Amino acid sequence: MLDELLRRVSSHTPRNLETDKRFPEAAVLLPITRSESPELVLTLRASGLSTHGGEVAFPGGRRDPEDPDLVFTALREAEEEIGLPPGLVEIIGPLSPLISKHGLKVTPFVGLIPDFVEYRANDAEIAAVFSVPLEFFRQDPREHTHRIDYQGRSWYVPSYRFGEYKIWGLSAIMIVELINLVYDADISLHRPPEHFTSI
């Protein structure tokens, strides 16, 4: 499973995103545990934050002017937010960049991490760190679907429920690209499912 994941992600060519150069850049890390049943590590952001407060997200954030590249940004932010040492992360490759609702160009990076990491959540930013088996997303067990009209087309974005956590928005779009890539899942973001809720 991990060998196939490594092969597929490292040989993947992300979609190009032509954007205005003035868009500030950000990067997130999609940490996957090295285990027989790999898990994806996510965070619940602290409710008091001005952006994405109380939402599920991957560790990451805005690129600082002194960051040499976006991989560095993703690793720096993961260390700041959840105490994940950069030396424990093996970066496999990028997924397609996206524009957040706050006007950031966000590039996701898939990384392999040990399955024994003890996370230290930064209480000012992170309320919880949790992990979800990759297999959970394979069958696309969406609770409902959000329709987002963006750049002249409709996106049908799944919203997943895992325990007490709701996984949706940009994070769900990234997960769909990853799951399609690893499992040939053919989850479409541009065709509505049989039942969906538009908001």
C-alpha positions as CSV (number, residue, x, y, z in Angstrom):
1,M,0.0,0.0,0.0
2,L,2.7,2.5,1.0
3,D,4.9,1.6,-1.9
4,E,2.0,2.2,-4.3
5,L,1.2,5.5,-2.6
6,L,4.8,6.6,-2.9
7,R,5.0,5.7,-6.5
8,R,1.7,7.4,-7.5
9,V,2.2,10.6,-5.5
10,S,5.8,11.1,-6.6
11,S,5.0,10.6,-10.3
12,H,1.9,12.8,-10.1
13,T,1.7,16.0,-12.1
14,P,-0.5,18.5,-10.2
15,R,-2.9,20.7,-12.1
16,N,-1.4,24.1,-13.0
17,L,-3.2,27.1,-11.4
18,E,-2.7,30.3,-13.3
19,T,-3.1,33.1,-10.8
20,D,-2.3,36.7,-10.3
21,K,1.3,36.9,-8.9
22,R,-0.1,39.2,-6.1
23,F,-1.9,36.2,-4.5
24,P,0.0,35.5,-1.2
25,E,1.2,31.9,-1.0
26,A,0.6,29.3,1.7
27,A,1.4,25.6,2.0
28,V,-0.1,22.7,4.0
29,L,1.2,19.3,4.9
30,L,-0.9,16.2,4.4
31,P,0.9,13.9,6.8
32,I,0.3,10.1,6.2
33,T,1.5,7.6,8.8
34,R,3.9,4.8,7.8
35,S,1.7,1.9,8.8
36,E,-0.1,-1.1,7.4
37,S,-3.3,0.9,7.4
38,P,-2.0,4.5,6.7
39,E,-3.8,7.3,8.4
40,L,-4.1,11.0,7.4
41,V,-3.3,13.5,10.3
42,L,-5.6,16.5,10.5
43,T,-6.2,19.3,13.0
44,L,-9.1,21.1,14.5
45,R,-8.3,24.8,14.6
46,A,-9.0,26.8,17.8
47,S,-12.4,28.4,17.8
48,G,-11.1,31.9,18.6
49,L,-9.0,32.2,15.4
50,S,-9.9,35.0,13.0
51,T,-9.8,32.7,9.9
52,H,-11.0,29.1,9.8
53,G,-11.7,29.1,13.6
54,G,-13.3,25.8,14.7
55,E,-12.7,24.2,11.3
56,V,-10.8,21.0,10.4
57,A,-7.6,21.7,8.4
58,F,-4.2,20.3,7.6
59,P,-1.2,21.8,9.4
60,G,0.1,24.7,7.4
61,G,-0.1,28.4,6.8
62,R,1.1,31.5,5.0
63,R,4.6,31.6,3.5
64,D,6.9,33.9,5.4
65,P,9.2,36.2,3.3
66,E,12.3,34.3,4.6
67,D,11.0,30.8,3.8
68,P,13.2,29.5,1.0
69,D,10.3,27.5,-0.6
70,L,6.8,26.2,0.1
71,V,8.0,22.8,1.4
72,F,9.9,24.7,4.1
73,T,6.6,26.6,4.8
74,A,4.6,23.5,5.2
75,L,7.2,21.8,7.5
76,R,7.7,25.0,9.6
77,E,4.0,25.4,10.1
78,A,3.5,21.7,11.0
79,E,6.2,22.0,13.7
80,E,4.7,25.3,15.0
81,E,1.1,24.0,15.1
82,I,1.4,20.3,16.1
83,G,5.0,19.9,17.2
84,L,5.9,17.6,14.2
85,P,9.7,17.7,13.8
86,P,10.6,18.4,10.1
87,G,13.3,15.7,10.3
88,L,10.5,13.0,10.7
89,V,8.7,14.0,7.5
90,E,9.6,12.5,4.1
91,I,8.0,14.8,1.5
92,I,6.6,12.7,-1.4
93,G,5.3,15.4,-3.6
94,P,2.8,18.2,-4.2
95,L,-0.9,18.1,-5.0
96,S,-2.7,20.7,-7.1
97,P,-2.7,24.3,-5.6
98,L,-6.0,25.9,-4.7
99,I,-7.2,29.4,-3.9
100,S,-8.7,29.7,-0.4
101,K,-11.8,31.9,0.3
102,H,-9.4,34.3,1.9
103,G,-7.4,34.8,-1.3
104,L,-4.4,32.6,-0.5
105,K,-2.8,30.3,-3.1
106,V,-2.4,27.1,-1.1
107,T,-0.1,24.3,-2.2
108,P,-0.6,20.9,-0.5
109,F,2.4,18.6,0.1
110,V,2.0,14.9,0.9
111,G,4.5,13.6,3.5
112,L,5.1,10.3,5.2
113,I,5.6,10.3,8.9
114,P,6.2,7.7,11.6
115,D,3.1,6.3,13.3
116,F,4.5,6.9,16.8
117,V,4.7,10.7,16.8
118,E,3.6,12.4,20.0
119,Y,1.9,15.6,18.8
120,R,2.1,18.8,20.9
121,A,-0.8,21.0,19.8
122,N,-0.1,24.8,19.9
123,D,-3.1,25.8,22.1
124,A,-3.3,29.2,20.6
125,E,-4.0,27.8,17.2
126,I,-5.0,24.1,17.5
127,A,-7.7,22.6,19.6
128,A,-7.1,18.9,18.6
129,V,-4.9,16.7,16.5
130,F,-6.5,13.5,15.1
131,S,-6.0,11.0,12.4
132,V,-8.4,9.2,9.9
133,P,-7.6,6.0,8.0
134,L,-7.1,6.7,4.3
135,E,-9.4,3.8,3.6
136,F,-12.3,5.8,5.3
137,F,-12.4,8.2,2.3
138,R,-12.0,5.5,-0.4
139,Q,-15.8,4.8,-0.6
140,D,-16.6,8.6,-0.5
141,P,-18.8,8.3,2.7
142,R,-19.9,11.9,2.4
143,E,-22.5,13.3,4.8
144,H,-23.6,15.9,2.3
145,T,-22.2,18.0,-0.6
146,H,-21.6,21.7,-0.9
147,R,-21.9,23.3,-4.3
148,I,-19.3,26.1,-4.9
149,D,-19.4,28.1,-8.0
150,Y,-15.8,29.2,-8.8
151,Q,-14.0,30.3,-11.9
152,G,-17.0,29.7,-14.2
153,R,-17.7,26.2,-13.1
154,S,-19.5,24.4,-10.3
155,W,-17.6,22.3,-7.7
156,Y,-19.4,19.6,-5.7
157,V,-17.4,19.4,-2.6
158,P,-18.0,16.5,-0.2
159,S,-18.4,17.0,3.5
160,Y,-17.3,14.0,5.6
161,R,-18.1,13.2,9.2
162,F,-15.5,11.3,11.2
163,G,-16.5,11.0,14.9
164,E,-17.0,14.5,16.2
165,Y,-15.1,16.1,13.2
166,K,-16.6,17.6,10.1
167,I,-14.1,17.6,7.2
168,W,-15.1,19.8,4.3
169,G,-14.0,22.8,2.1
170,L,-10.4,23.0,0.9
171,S,-9.3,20.1,3.0
172,A,-11.9,17.8,1.4
173,I,-10.9,18.9,-2.1
174,M,-7.3,18.0,-1.3
175,I,-8.4,14.6,0.2
176,V,-10.4,13.8,-3.0
177,E,-7.4,14.5,-5.2
178,L,-5.2,12.2,-3.0
179,I,-7.8,9.4,-2.8
180,N,-8.4,9.5,-6.5
181,L,-4.6,9.4,-7.1
182,V,-3.9,6.5,-4.7
183,Y,-7.0,4.4,-5.2
184,D,-8.3,5.3,-8.7
185,A,-11.5,6.2,-6.8
186,D,-13.0,8.5,-9.5
187,I,-14.7,10.8,-7.0
188,S,-15.8,13.7,-9.2
189,L,-15.8,17.3,-7.9
190,H,-17.5,18.6,-11.0
191,R,-20.5,16.2,-11.3
192,P,-23.2,16.4,-8.6
193,P,-23.8,13.2,-6.7
194,E,-27.3,11.7,-6.7
195,H,-28.2,13.6,-3.6
196,F,-26.6,16.9,-2.6
197,T,-27.4,20.0,-0.6
198,S,-26.5,23.3,-2.2
199,I,-25.5,26.2,0.1
